[in-house]
């Protein structure tokens, strides 16, 4: 489809300017607000002269973080409205000093205006910060200097992020989202486990949405591979949903993983929140793999959002007669998603400097590292006679034309073509334009 | 991969010249030879003064066709060697007047030279022509004016083609090859039947290789759809292989289909011949659909040859855990094959004037013509509320930007994105660059 962030930038002149980022204006105002400190409440010292309309009884909680948390939990204020507010007022603090008339100019929902003016949620925000601390969680703010940089780049990053566990270690590694339908087939589950395990074994952090089905399989696969995984929740980080995933949540945290959510504590699982969760999954990731998705699956929206975020989108193909694969096949056919047969197909699309850190050193574990066709027992082990003949004729430094190969091998054209195809599939040679071939290094 | 016939043309300067066709030199000399008549033996009048080294006792068989049939049945003379011969001697007739020294200069296999000099196969060629007539078959020559033009365009067309049945009616329609592994899964078989049936119902001739598995399913599907199908054999047209396909062969002929082979009568099924058959399948077709293919499947070679012949290549995806789909998934991932979920995906890639003849008129059979997701019972029938809202905001003549849609619909971005995706998948709208959308006509 090719609609990327770059297109998107051109199309939001209202946020305008020469800013590097999509919502540069927002970032600028937020930066001005929070430049005095890191913004994380456990390390924050309030700048001198900070004032607030309310008379908070809590000591040690910076007003700024409290105001953001309060804004974030206000019903009717999503990331887009929050961006509007910050563009207009420059900070959450300034917002809470604004008059009703000023707020009404922004066309916010009337209930939201009432809530903000009355500072109804202030006590809850203060309590929230204490509770998060008790839960051993943290609250990140959009421009606090530790907020995940890849997520900051997206069009509408959450202004507040609740995190728990070793989130920083996880997100410092290459991250790949692995998502799919809640109702999935055994095939989909196995594929998710296989890919997540193979990626996690190579140091990739597997990001998923903690839902039943493919998401759970992805987290499980990463744990099976001895790797790290981050669960992005559509609920508060204190809510485990579905309930029977309690053990999975505990295991993710125990094994160096993390939980992440933009939603206040106690937020129940409501379906309207899941698309917001999905854009965090892709926002945190270099690319997103959709393993199974029916026609109306939320995973397709994740894929679309990921493309808009300029992330690589991968999809696992499946039988055209399976409704669970309709969406993934569609993504490959019509939306430019890369087809994935094995983890290498994902690695191949990552930036080279990142891919290089993933790939196991050549010949290091030749015994275990078998290609997919080998795993599927399709390969007789070695090369055919014709393949050997053709490979011998090829050099890695100068391309040979197919006619030369036909003449030199004295084989019929179809045999030479077949041998070249076999060698290509084993990734031993590379085809160049004009029917020329070289050996790979 | 992008290596097309156009590349190939540049790479065969030895056949050179400014000719439009790859093997222009061959065509030129053949044309000179056969310009006197159509070349088909049942309507051929020998040009005056035709002579031959042999003393044929048969009357009514033109020497030219006999010489070509004889050349075609000479062991060691494939299409490439035949092209060399014709380039050097200008005609099969002249070849048979050549000296041993002249033949040896061509570096033909010594046995072939012996056979040609001794005219060993002349009696068999004469008998062959009579037998083909008795079998109600025909023999086509490369430049007889009725030889299938799409096949003539390929790099190494067979110099002689044995045909049986309504080959002309079949090949005058749009032709699509549907091929795949002999050892296939039930999924592959069903997919082949479905696609072949759907194509045949719309007037497409389904071409396949008469093998067990996917090929047989493709022929069967076309017959089920009440359409026409052409079996390209790797044996002589008098040999039915596999034996248990006798009924299938009879049905293909009864129902207006045809059998085609480049091999002399009595040629047994030997695996070396199958690649030559495969290139006829793709040569006769606008495009080739690979339904299932394991890693070393001949169908992958067919796909490669089809690409070299500048034909569209399609592949049906399948589960990554199925060895039968390894090859088709690979073709999509690495070789530029178009993913096929349904017959429309094939039609969409054909030249518009041909596709227009295939597509049923819009709304004509709305009741039966259900989309794949509808067939898979994924659709609730109509559009969701959000989809309806967004569709109402879109016009078919002027693109709307997503921001405008968000503002006008008052829906959150993820909901708008989801609705747009749903509408795109139903092919009701089209996405344009820069996150703009229009309604389809």
Boltz contact constraints between the chains, C-beta under 6 A:
constraints:
  - contact:
      token1: [A, 1]
      token2: [B, 431]
      max_distance: 6.0
  - contact:
      token1: [A, 3]
      token2: [B, 435]
      max_distance: 6.0
  - contact:
      token1: [A, 7]
      token2: [B, 434]
      max_distance: 6.0
  - contact:
      token1: [A, 8]
      token2: [B, 435]
      max_distance: 6.0
  - contact:
      token1: [A, 11]
      token2: [B, 401]
      max_distance: 6.0
  - contact:
      token1: [A, 11]
      token2: [B, 434]
      max_distance: 6.0
  - contact:
      token1: [A, 11]
      token2: [B, 435]
      max_distance: 6.0
  - contact:
      token1: [A, 187]
      token2: [B, 319]
      max_distance: 6.0
  - contact:
      token1: [A, 275]
      token2: [B, 414]
      max_distance: 6.0
  - contact:
      token1: [A, 294]
      token2: [B, 378]
      max_distance: 6.0
  - contact:
      token1: [A, 295]
      token2: [B, 373]
      max_distance: 6.0
  - contact:
      token1: [A, 295]
      token2: [B, 378]
      max_distance: 6.0
  - contact:
      token1: [A, 300]
      token2: [B, 421]
      max_distance: 6.0
  - contact:
      token1: [A, 301]
      token2: [B, 417]
      max_distance: 6.0
  - contact:
      token1: [A, 301]
      token2: [B, 418]
      max_distance: 6.0
  - contact:
      token1: [A, 304]
      token2: [B, 417]
      max_distance: 6.0
  - contact:
      token1: [A, 304]
      token2: [B, 421]
      max_distance: 6.0
  - contact:
      token1: [A, 317]
      token2: [B, 317]
      max_distance: 6.0
  - contact:
      token1: [A, 317]
      token2: [B, 329]
      max_distance: 6.0
  - contact:
      token1: [A, 318]
      token2: [B, 319]
      max_distance: 6.0
  - contact:
      token1: [A, 319]
      token2: [B, 187]
      max_distance: 6.0
  - contact:
      token1: [A, 319]
      token2: [B, 318]
      max_distance: 6.0
  - contact:
      token1: [A, 319]
      token2: [B, 319]
      max_distance: 6.0
  - contact:
      token1: [A, 320]
      token2: [B, 341]
      max_distance: 6.0
  - contact:
      token1: [A, 323]
      token2: [B, 376]
      max_distance: 6.0
  - contact:
      token1: [A, 323]
      token2: [B, 378]
      max_distance: 6.0
  - contact:
      token1: [A, 326]
      token2: [B, 373]
      max_distance: 6.0
  - contact:
      token1: [A, 329]
      token2: [B, 317]
      max_distance: 6.0
  - contact:
      token1: [A, 329]
      token2: [B, 341]
      max_distance: 6.0
  - contact:
      token1: [A, 332]
      token2: [B, 339]
      max_distance: 6.0
  - contact:
      token1: [A, 333]
      token2: [B, 339]
      max_distance: 6.0
  - contact:
      token1: [A, 339]
      token2: [B, 332]
      max_distance: 6.0
  - contact:
      token1: [A, 339]
      token2: [B, 333]
      max_distance: 6.0
  - contact:
      token1: [A, 341]
      token2: [B, 320]
      max_distance: 6.0
  - contact:
      token1: [A, 341]
      token2: [B, 329]
      max_distance: 6.0
  - contact:
      token1: [A, 373]
      token2: [B, 295]
      max_distance: 6.0
  - contact:
      token1: [A, 373]
      token2: [B, 326]
      max_distance: 6.0
  - contact:
      token1: [A, 376]
      token2: [B, 323]
      max_distance: 6.0
  - contact:
      token1: [A, 378]
      token2: [B, 294]
      max_distance: 6.0
  - contact:
      token1: [A, 378]
      token2: [B, 295]
      max_distance: 6.0
  - contact:
      token1: [A, 378]
      token2: [B, 323]
      max_distance: 6.0
  - contact:
      token1: [A, 401]
      token2: [B, 11]
      max_distance: 6.0
  - contact:
      token1: [A, 414]
      token2: [B, 275]
      max_distance: 6.0
  - contact:
      token1: [A, 417]
      token2: [B, 301]
      max_distance: 6.0
  - contact:
      token1: [A, 417]
      token2: [B, 304]
      max_distance: 6.0
  - contact:
      token1: [A, 418]
      token2: [B, 301]
      max_distance: 6.0
  - contact:
      token1: [A, 421]
      token2: [B, 300]
      max_distance: 6.0
  - contact:
      token1: [A, 421]
      token2: [B, 304]
      max_distance: 6.0
  - contact:
      token1: [A, 431]
      token2: [B, 1]
      max_distance: 6.0
  - contact:
      token1: [A, 434]
      token2: [B, 7]
      max_distance: 6.0
  - contact:
      token1: [A, 435]
      token2: [B, 3]
      max_distance: 6.0
  - contact:
      token1: [A, 435]
      token2: [B, 7]
      max_distance: 6.0
  - contact:
      token1: [A, 435]
      token2: [B, 8]
      max_distance: 6.0
  - contact:
      token1: [A, 435]
      token2: [B, 11]
      max_distance: 6.0
